[in-house]
Amino acid sequence: MWWIRDSSLLSRISALLLVVATMSASLTILASALTMHHIARSYERSLCLRDALRVGALGTLGNSLGGMPIGTTIKYVVLHRVAGLSVTQITVGLLAFTASLAICFLLVGGLSLYQIAGVPESYRLPLVATAIAVPVSTWVLLRFAIARIPAARHILPLLAGPQLPRFVAVSAIVSLAYLFHLVVIALFLLPQPTLTQAVMISAFGILFGQSSLLQSLGGIQEFMMGLSAHISGLSAGDGIEIALVARASSIVSSALLVALLPTRAGDARTNGTGHAANGVQPMDVGSTNSPARSKLNE
């Protein structure tokens, strides 16, 4: 609160900014819902769009109000109850998308930094090598983990066969949605904005926040955005103001969606005991009694 009182943030805020920021925040919720839907679909579970939107809205609201642990806990609870995903499946799915988004933000932030500051000739080859080595080393470590760690094999449904292009496409869409949200706010708030600076602040701000694992807790998101703005040659206050508006717009947008969305679709199909009213139980791919496993045994 002291920052809002002593800075020029209030004088920069306009009604148009609040409307645009709230609308762009809804895109991040849609992107989060797309992630949840893809995770459930990869593990052959059903998660309708309404339930996915509710998970995304609740997770975003938890992140904005109290930090990543709260939002992630909400996702675990809802995905387990609604889609029937196990804790391992949810963990692997969320970690896979977090890693892919981190790579996207690292590449975008590196390119924007190159455009802003320029890179001496002696540093260009190491930077290009790093840009190639990050995804390649991630893939090599992933293959090693799949071969040596049984729990890591739960990632195979996300990456095997036709799921890999879909995983890459969803990761790209989600990263663009988060970047668009912050870039739009930055273009409104920065005194002399350039698109490259806005993209760099947004990309590195999200990346630093992800690396802290507590991106919305205790002002860490604001600190990381301020650090990103300082790296790009702007004042740290500019980054803090962008993060504050982004947090407020995410709270408003997610709260509106939670209030407007009806109760999850699964409630209408249950008899109050957690079992389906029509007697059909969700398929457990890992169960020895599941139809998929019986067919394999035959």
N, C-alpha and C positions, 0 to 999 in steps of 0.2 A: 504493500500500500504506500510506503514511503516513496517508492520510485514513481508511482503514478502521480503522487502529489507534487513532487519536486521536478518532474521532467515536463517536456512539451508534448507528452503523449495525448493528453486530452484535447489540446488545440489542433492536433493533426487528425483526430477522429472525425469522420463525417457519417451521415446516414447512409450514403452510398457505400462507403467502406464496410460498415456493419452488415449491410444486406449482402454484398458480394462475398465477404468473408464467411458469413453463415452458409450461403449457398455452396461455396467451394468446400466448406467443412463437410457438407453432406456428401460430397464426392468421396472424401476419405472414408466415410462410413460405408458407402456403397462398395468401395474397394476392399474394406475389411470384410464385408459380407461375402464378396466374391471369393476371398481367401478361405473363409470358413466353409463355403459351399464346395470349393474345389477339394479341400481336405476330406470332407465327408464323402464326396463322390469318389475320390481315389480309393477309399477304403470300403467302397460298395455300401455306403450308408446313405440314407435319405435325409436331406435337409432342404426344405422348401425355401423359397426366396423370402417369405415373411419371417420365418425363424432365423434365417441367416442375417437379415437386416436387424432383427432384434438383438442377436448376438453382437453384431458389429456396433450397434448403437450403445448397448450396455457396456461393451468393452471400451469404446471411445470415451463414454461418460466416466467410467472408472479411471481410465488413464488421465483424463483432464482434471478430475477432482483430487485424485490421491496418488497417482503414479502407476507405473507399469504393473507392479505386483497385483494391485487391485483389479485392473482391467483384465489381466491375464487370468486371475482366479475366476472372475465372472465367466470368461470364455470356457475355462475348464468345466465349471459347473453346468453351464447351459449346454455345451456340446455333449457332455456325458449323459445328461438327462434327456435331451431332445433327440440327438442323433445316435446315441448308444456307443459313442467312441470310447475306447479305453484311454487311460491316462497316458500310456506309452504312445499311442497313436496321435493324441493331441499334442504331446510334447514334441514328437518328431516332426509333425506337420508345421507347428509354429516355429520351431528352430530352423527348419528348411527354408521357410519363407523369410525369416529374419536374416539368415545368411545371404540369401539371394538379393534381398533389398539392400543390404549393406554393400554388396559388390556394386549394385547399380548406382547407389549414392556416391560411392568412392570414385567410380569412373566419371560420373557427371561432375562431381566436385573438382576432380583433378583436371578435367578438360576446361572448366571455367577458370580455375586458377591459372592455367597455362595462358588463357586468353587475356586475363587481367594483368598478370605480372610479367608474362613472357618467361621463357626458360633459356638459359645459356646453352650453347651448343654442346658443351661437355656433359650437361645433365639430361639431354634429350634421350640418349640411348638407355640410361638407367631407368628413366621414367617409363619409356615404352616397354622395357623388359618387365618392370614391376606391374604395369597394366596387364600384360599377358600372363605373368606368373601368378597373380592373385586368383583368377578363376581356374587356371590349370592346376595349381597346387591344391585348391579347394576340392576339385574333382578327384585328384589323386588321393588326398586324405580321406575323402568320402568312400572311395573304392576300398581303401585299406580298412576303414572302420567296418564296412559291410562284410568284409572277409573275416575279420577278427572278432568283432563284437556282435553277438546275436541280436541285441536290442536295436542296433543300427540298421538291421535288415528291414525294419518297419518302414524305412524310407523308400523301399523299392516300389511300392504301389504308386508313389508320387512321381517317380522318375522313369519307370519301366515303360517301354513301348510308346504308344501314342500319348501317354501322360506327360512325357518330357516336354514336347512343344507347348502343350497347354500350360504346364508349370512355368515355362519361360514367359509365355504370353501374359499369364496372370501376374507374374512378378513385375513385368514391364508396366502393365496397366496400373498396378497398385503404386509403384514408385512414382509414376507420372501424376497420379492423383494427389499424393502427399506433396510432391514438389509444386504442383499447380496451386494448391492451397496456400503455401507459404510465399510463393513467388508473387501471387496476386496481392497479398497483404504487403509485401515488401515494396512493390511498385507504387502502392498508395502512400506508404509511410515514409519512405526514404526521401530526403530533401531533393537530391538530384539522382534519381534512380537510373540504373542501366540494367538491362535484362541479364547480362552476364553476372553482375554483382548480386542481383537478386537470386539467381540460380545457385551461385556458389554459397551464399549465406544459408540458403535453404538446404542444400545437399549436405554440407558439412555439419550444419546444426542438427539435422536428423541423424546423421551418422554418429556424431559425438554423443547424442542422447541415447542412441541404441547401445553404444559401447559402454555407457555407464550403467545400463540395465535398470535405471531408475529415472527415466527421462522426464517424468512430470512430477517427481517427488521433491518437495522442499526447494523449488526454484531451480532445480538442476537444468531443466529444459531452457529456462531463461539464461542461465549462466553459459550453457553451451552455444546458444544462439548469439550471445554477446561475444563469446570467444571467436565464433565463426565470422562475425562482422568485423572484429578487430583484425583478423587475418586478411580479410579482403580489402583492408585499408580504410574502413569506416569506423565510427565510434562504437564502442561496445553497447552504448545506450540504444543505438538503432536496432541491434539484434534483440535486445531485451524487449523493446516495444513490439517488435514483430511477434515474438513468442507470447507476449501477454495477450495481444489481440487474437492470435491463433488459438490460445487456450480458451479464451472467452467465447469465441465463435464455435469451437468444438463442443463446449458445454451446452450452449444454447441449441445448436443443431441436434446433438444426440438426445438431449432432454425432450425436445419436441418430437423426435421420432419415437422415443420410448413411450411418450404420452399418447401419440396418435396411433401407433401400431396396436392392433388387438392382441389379446392373449395368444400365446404360441399355438400353432395349429395342432400340436400334439395333444393339448388338453381336451379337444373335442373328440379325440379318438380313443381316450382312455376311460376306464371305469372307476377311477379314483384310487386304484391299487397299484398303478404304474404299468398295468398290462393293457394290451390293446383290447378295445371293446369287442372287436369281431373275432377275438381268439387267435389272431395271427401275431406271432412274436417277431421282433426284428431279427434278421439273420445275423448270426455271429460267425464270421468267416473263420475265426480261429477255433471254433468249437468242433469237437469230433462228431457231434450229432447234426451239424449244419448240412443243408442240401449240397453245398459246394464240396464239403469234405467227403460226403457219402459218394458223390459222383466220382471223385478222385479215387476213392478206395476201390470202386468197381473197376 
